Amino acid sequence: MKVLVSGSSGFIGRALLPALEAAGHEPLHLVRGPAEYEDDISWDIAAGRLEPESLRGIDAVVHLAGAGIGDHRWTDEYKREILDSRVRSTKLLVRALTAMDVPPAVLVSGSAIGFYGDRGDEELTEDSARGAGFLANVVRAWETAAAPAAAAGIRTVYLRSGLVLAPKGGTLGQLLPLFKLGLGGPLGNGRQWWSWIALDDEVRAIVHAIETTMIEGPLNATAPQPVTNGEFTKALGRALHRPTFLRTPAPALAAVLGGERAHELVLASQRVVPRALERSGFVFEFPTVADVMPALRGRPRT
């Protein structure tokens, strides 16, 4: 299949392209600015420009574009950018897809487990209700912007990704240097649930969602065994042979990250399980933190 990918230069997008090729698909890149290569398709989100004719022959779309939620302090201006970058790009893309004479069979649209908000020890599946908070509101608007694709008959998947783990990039890429120096430890009280997924499983889940027609609607892209932040911290410390007793209190995190950003990104408790992936027959390569830690150190599992 010809698979169009937005956000292909991002953390997940860069890993997805070779995974698509390995699965026998032909990835194409949705790029800002002029198309420089044969596999580029140009769009201009600010101008609202994406010609449906340029998408002719596309079989599937993976939409990952959006401003990073962990890259900057959450000023009012940047919060607007987080929201607008997702909603405006999704509306533009869906408008073009639904205007095509022959639209693609499937749209996998980026989303996040931020949808569920801070939920303590409650187990959260795709059927769980939306929670409260800035990210929950962003995800609701983001998924709503993609909904017209489903109404037009395009199989639409809302990819609710958890904390994506890889040695470089993402949240863990920021934590690893501290842990390697022996400066890692629990964040806040450490009892909040972290729902994570290895980057390799994330991209495999995306390919699986493209290929598996039974997957539609919300899809939790998380490993089947979430852990508390304290358990995650201990596992990472053991893998790196480093101490993990330097707890970072919640007020210190709020001072560094900003209160709202600290709460929603690292202190909120989200015990999310991937029921839809499991029902579809997806097999995780890294189902537990014990499985993924050797890979985070750059070493194969034994």
RODO-2510 file (C-alpha; in nm, 4 decimals, decimal comma):
residues 302
     n   res          X          Y          Z
     1     m     0,0000     0,0000     0,0000
     2     k     0,0966     0,3609    -0,0511
     3     v     0,0957     0,5107     0,2992
     4     l     0,1042     0,8871     0,3460
     5     v     0,2690     0,9978     0,6722
     6     s     0,2481     1,3427     0,8294
     7     g     0,5024     1,4237     1,1000
     8     s     0,7462     1,1845     0,9318
     9     s     1,0464     1,3783     1,0643
    10     g     0,9337     1,3443     1,4252
    11     f     1,0313     1,0967     1,6960
    12     i     0,7753     0,8315     1,5978
    13     g     0,7603     0,9189     1,2287
    14     r     1,1323     0,8573     1,1734
    15     a     1,0977     0,5072     1,3158
    16     l     0,7733     0,4382     1,1300
    17     l     0,9075     0,4918     0,7770
    18     p     1,1513     0,1964     0,7747
    19     a     0,8911    -0,0198     0,9518
    20     l     0,6440     0,0502     0,6727
    21     e     0,9028    -0,0372     0,4109
    22     a     0,9934    -0,3585     0,5943
    23     a     0,6237    -0,4535     0,5897
    24     g     0,6132    -0,4103     0,2118
    25     h     0,4445    -0,0692     0,1999
    26     e     0,5501     0,2452     0,0159
    27     p     0,5705     0,5418     0,2563
    28     l     0,5131     0,8941     0,1269
    29     h     0,5842     1,2113     0,3221
    30     l     0,3404     1,4965     0,3791
    31     v     0,5778     1,7931     0,4052
    32     r     0,5545     2,1626     0,4717
    33     g     0,7024     2,3745     0,1962
    34     p     0,7766     2,2594    -0,1590
    35     a     0,7959     1,8889    -0,2356
    36     e     1,1640     1,8144    -0,3015
    37     y     1,1460     1,4408    -0,3714
    38     e     0,9161     1,2044    -0,5568
    39     d     0,7790     1,0657    -0,2325
    40     d     0,6935     1,4123    -0,0944
    41     i     0,3474     1,5693    -0,0995
    42     s     0,3283     1,9356    -0,0024
    43     w     0,0747     2,0988     0,2277
    44     d     0,0425     2,4403     0,3900
    45     i    -0,1480     2,4243     0,7167
    46     a    -0,1420     2,7994     0,7803
    47     a    -0,2886     2,8702     0,4371
    48     g    -0,5267     2,5742     0,4544
    49     r    -0,3829     2,4246     0,1362
    50     l    -0,3807     2,0544     0,0546
    51     e    -0,5082     1,9583    -0,2888
    52     p    -0,7090     1,6351    -0,3002
    53     e    -0,5630     1,5636    -0,6453
    54     s    -0,2152     1,5409    -0,4933
    55     l    -0,3341     1,2472    -0,2809
    56     r    -0,4562     1,0334    -0,5700
    57     g    -0,3539     0,6692    -0,5289
    58     i    -0,2980     0,6898    -0,1519
    59     d    -0,4211     0,3745     0,0225
    60     a    -0,3655     0,4714     0,3875
    61     v    -0,2740     0,7774     0,5935
    62     v    -0,0898     0,8057     0,9256
    63     h    -0,1279     1,1515     1,0776
    64     l     0,1333     1,2295     1,3442
    65     a     0,1878     1,6053     1,3000
    66     g     0,1589     1,8363     1,6009
    67     a     0,3642     2,0587     1,8298
    68     g     0,5496     1,8682     2,1018
    69     i     0,3770     1,8691     2,4404
    70     g     0,7015     1,8275     2,6352
    71     d     0,9200     2,0690     2,4414
    72     h     0,8302     2,3998     2,6043
    73     r     0,6715     2,5537     2,9092
    74     w     0,2958     2,5642     2,8789
    75     t     0,2393     2,9338     2,8421
    76     d    -0,1052     3,0347     2,7188
    77     e     0,0486     3,0969     2,3775
    78     y     0,2151     2,7572     2,3572
    79     k    -0,0964     2,5780     2,4782
    80     r    -0,2815     2,7378     2,1872
    81     e    -0,0079     2,6091     1,9545
    82     i    -0,0390     2,2559     2,0955
    83     l    -0,4130     2,2614     2,0305
    84     d    -0,4144     2,4488     1,6991
    85     s    -0,1310     2,2463     1,5448
    86     r    -0,3344     1,9299     1,5962
    87     v    -0,6837     2,0497     1,5191
    88     r    -0,6049     2,2681     1,2184
    89     s    -0,3793     2,0095     1,0537
    90     t    -0,6314     1,7306     1,1137
    91     k    -0,9232     1,9328     0,9765
    92     l    -0,7218     2,0230     0,6657
    93     l    -0,6129     1,6651     0,6061
    94     v    -0,9600     1,5193     0,6592
    95     r    -1,1174     1,7808     0,4344
    96     a    -0,8819     1,6791     0,1533
    97     l    -0,9317     1,3060     0,2131
    98     t    -1,3092     1,3282     0,2090
    99     a    -1,2995     1,5339    -0,1129
   100     m    -1,1098     1,2631    -0,3014
   101     d    -1,2870     1,0642    -0,5724
   102     v    -1,1391     0,7477    -0,4220
   103     p    -1,0381     0,8149    -0,0596
   104     p    -0,7888     0,5958     0,1276
   105     a    -0,9181     0,2907     0,3079
   106     v    -0,7817     0,3887     0,6490
   107     l    -0,6694     0,6919     0,8497
   108     v    -0,4611     0,6344     1,1620
   109     s    -0,4821     0,9685     1,3389
   110     g    -0,2490     1,0523     1,6252
   111     s    -0,4014     1,0888     1,9706
   112     a    -0,2878     1,0290     2,3294
   113     i    -0,3813     0,8687     2,6588
   114     g    -0,4053     1,2223     2,7932
   115     f    -0,7694     1,1727     2,6915
   116     y    -0,8303     0,9898     3,0202
   117     g    -0,6940     1,2556     3,2556
   118     d    -0,5644     1,1786     3,6060
   119     r    -0,7536     0,8655     3,7172
   120     g    -0,5650     0,7146     4,0112
   121     d    -0,5716     0,3328     4,0165
   122     e    -0,8693     0,2971     3,7788
   123     e    -0,8004     0,0593     3,4893
   124     l    -0,8668     0,2444     3,1648
   125     t    -0,9689     0,0854     2,8355
   126     e    -1,0841     0,2311     2,5052
   127     d    -1,4374     0,2298     2,6483
   128     s    -1,3467     0,4530     2,9443
   129     a    -1,4885     0,8036     2,9567
   130     r    -1,2864     1,1166     2,8907
   131     g    -1,1178     1,2715     3,1914
   132     a    -1,0483     1,6320     3,2853
   133     g    -0,7582     1,8640     3,2151
   134     f    -0,5852     2,0459     2,9327
   135     l    -0,4624     1,7351     2,7513
   136     a    -0,8005     1,5644     2,7798
   137     n    -0,9571     1,8667     2,6123
   138     v    -0,6883     1,8725     2,3429
   139     v    -0,7400     1,5060     2,2628
   140     r    -1,1174     1,5469     2,2467
   141     a    -1,0798     1,8307     1,9936
   142     w    -0,8109     1,6368     1,8039
   143     e    -1,0254     1,3250     1,7676
   144     t    -1,3341     1,5311     1,6861
   145     a    -1,1423     1,6911     1,3979
   146     a    -1,0740     1,3443     1,2532
   147     a    -1,4309     1,2177     1,2993
   148     p    -1,5620     1,3391     0,9581
   149     a    -1,3295     1,0865     0,7940
   150     a    -1,5135     0,8059     0,9719
   151     a    -1,8471     0,9600     0,8751
   152     a    -1,7311     0,9556     0,5121
   153     g    -1,6609     0,5819     0,5287
   154     i    -1,2863     0,5899     0,5884
   155     r    -1,1857     0,3403     0,8576
   156     t    -1,0524     0,5780     1,1220
   157     v    -0,8263     0,4830     1,4126
   158     y    -0,7528     0,7220     1,6995
   159     l    -0,4034     0,6221     1,8135
   160     r    -0,3978     0,6953     2,1887
   161     s    -0,0263     0,6604     2,2551
   162     g     0,1245     0,6320     2,5994
   163     l     0,4785     0,7169     2,7056
   164     v     0,6874     0,5999     2,4084
   165     l     1,0223     0,4588     2,5211
   166     a     1,3462     0,4675     2,3244
   167     p     1,7088     0,5340     2,4220
   168     k     1,7031     0,8644     2,2336
   169     g     1,4137     1,1042     2,2007
   170     g     1,0892     1,1375     2,3905
   171     t     1,0570     1,1681     2,7662
   172     l     1,2996     0,8867     2,8393
   173     g     1,5676     1,0501     2,6276
   174     q     1,5579     1,3371     2,8769
   175     l     1,5638     1,1081     3,1822
   176     l     1,8386     0,8638     3,0829
   177     p     2,1341     1,1036     3,1223
   178     l     2,0251     1,1815     3,4800
   179     f     1,9873     0,8127     3,5668
   180     k     2,3263     0,7286     3,4158
   181     l     2,4796     0,9904     3,6443
   182     g     2,3077     0,8358     3,9460
   183     l     2,0711     1,1314     3,9782
   184     g     1,7480     0,9507     3,8952
   185     g     1,4645     0,8725     4,1308
   186     p     1,0866     0,8653     4,1718
   187     l     0,8891     1,1690     4,0570
   188     g     0,6517     1,3006     4,3180
   189     n     0,5307     1,0180     4,5418
   190     g     0,6063     0,7598     4,2697
   191     r     0,2629     0,5973     4,3062
   192     q     0,1193     0,7390     3,9822
   193     w     0,0678     0,4856     3,7023
   194     w     0,2779     0,5245     3,3894
   195     s     0,1380     0,3613     3,0767
   196     w     0,4252     0,3136     2,8371
   197     i     0,5107     0,1430     2,5086
   198     a     0,8439     0,0633     2,3431
   199     l     0,9033     0,2634     2,0254
   200     d     0,9368    -0,0604     1,8270
   201     d     0,5959    -0,1764     1,9480
   202     e     0,4471     0,1675     1,8807
   203     v     0,5424     0,1570     1,5131
   204     r     0,4421    -0,2097     1,4858
   205     a     0,1033    -0,1181     1,6323
   206     i     0,0605     0,1542     1,3696
   207     v     0,1435    -0,0871     1,0864
   208     h    -0,0923    -0,3409     1,2456
   209     a    -0,3712    -0,0810     1,2596
   210     i    -0,3236    -0,0075     0,8898
   211     e    -0,3364    -0,3742     0,7930
   212     t    -0,6031    -0,5057     1,0329
   213     t    -0,9496    -0,4074     0,9168
   214     m    -1,1127    -0,5031     1,2476
   215     i    -0,9384    -0,2113     1,4233
   216     e    -1,1454     0,1056     1,4224
   217     g    -1,2049     0,3916     1,6638
   218     p    -0,9938     0,4475     1,9781
   219     l    -0,6799     0,2335     2,0060
   220     n    -0,4677     0,2421     2,3221
   221     a    -0,1053     0,2155     2,2111
   222     t     0,0343     0,1060     2,5454
   223     a     0,2069    -0,2077     2,6715
   224     p    -0,0211    -0,4573     2,8498
   225     q     0,1503    -0,4102     3,1858
   226     p     0,1585    -0,0479     3,3040
   227     v     0,3688     0,0234     3,6121
   228     t     0,3871     0,2925     3,8753
   229     n     0,6518     0,5576     3,8383
   230     g     0,8284     0,4084     4,1407
   231     e     0,8388     0,0626     3,9779
   232     f     0,9577     0,2110     3,6500
   233     t     1,2309     0,4023     3,8318
   234     k     1,3570     0,0906     4,0104
   235     a     1,3605    -0,1102     3,6867
   236     l     1,5541     0,1586     3,5035
   237     g     1,8007     0,1916     3,7908
   238     r     1,8609    -0,1848     3,7949
   239     a     1,9132    -0,1891     3,4175
   240     l     2,1678     0,0925     3,4379
   241     h     2,3246    -0,0285     3,7658
   242     r     2,2620     0,3114     3,9201
   243     p     2,0983     0,4210     4,2478
   244     t     1,7476     0,5652     4,2311
   245     f     1,6926     0,7160     4,5753
   246     l     1,6916     1,0854     4,4765
   247     r     1,3185     1,1514     4,4811
   248     t     1,2058     1,4712     4,3080
   249     p     0,9198     1,6275     4,5071
   250     a     0,6143     1,7505     4,3209
   251     p     0,6805     2,1180     4,4127
   252     a     1,0287     2,0954     4,2591
   253     l     0,8841     1,9485     3,9382
   254     a     0,6275     2,2255     3,9288
   255     a     0,9006     2,4864     3,9688
   256     v     1,1017     2,3422     3,6805
   257     l     0,8260     2,2383     3,4406
   258     g     0,5383     2,4574     3,5448
   259     g     0,2591     2,3274     3,7669
   260     e     0,0074     2,2223     3,5006
   261     r     0,2688     2,0656     3,2741
   262     a     0,4302     1,8760     3,5628
   263     h     0,0964     1,7406     3,6815
   264     e    -0,0321     1,6279     3,3425
   265     l     0,2916     1,4898     3,1971
   266     v     0,4652     1,3135     3,4864
   267     l     0,2462     1,3209     3,7990
   268     a    -0,0933     1,2242     3,6551
   269     s    -0,1878     0,8602     3,7114
   270     q    -0,3124     0,6729     3,4020
   271     r    -0,3424     0,2952     3,4230
   272     v    -0,4200     0,2281     3,0569
   273     v    -0,4474    -0,1173     2,8991
   274     p    -0,4536    -0,2020     2,5245
   275     r    -0,7746    -0,4022     2,5004
   276     a    -0,8363    -0,3308     2,1308
   277     l    -0,4828    -0,4286     2,0303
   278     e    -0,5044    -0,7502     2,2310
   279     r    -0,8430    -0,8417     2,0800
   280     s    -0,7009    -0,7905     1,7311
   281     g    -0,4245    -1,0460     1,7884
   282     f    -0,1354    -0,8017     1,8199
   283     v     0,1649    -0,9547     1,9993
   284     f     0,3919    -0,7186     2,1898
   285     e     0,7651    -0,7625     2,1520
   286     f     0,8161    -0,5723     2,4788
   287     p     0,5163    -0,6455     2,7055
   288     t     0,6892    -0,5673     3,0381
   289     v     0,9402    -0,3134     3,1649
   290     a     1,1818    -0,6026     3,2254
   291     d     1,1629    -0,6776     2,8527
   292     v     1,2199    -0,3218     2,7372
   293     m     1,5019    -0,2157     2,9723
   294     p     1,7857    -0,4016     2,7915
   295     a     1,6800    -0,2335     2,4672
   296     l     1,6907     0,1067     2,6370
   297     r     2,0508     0,0338     2,7305
   298     g     2,1254    -0,0544     2,3698
   299     r     2,1699    -0,4234     2,4483
   300     p     1,9718    -0,7250     2,3267
   301     r     1,7599    -0,9226     2,5697
   302     t     1,9145    -1,2382     2,7075
***
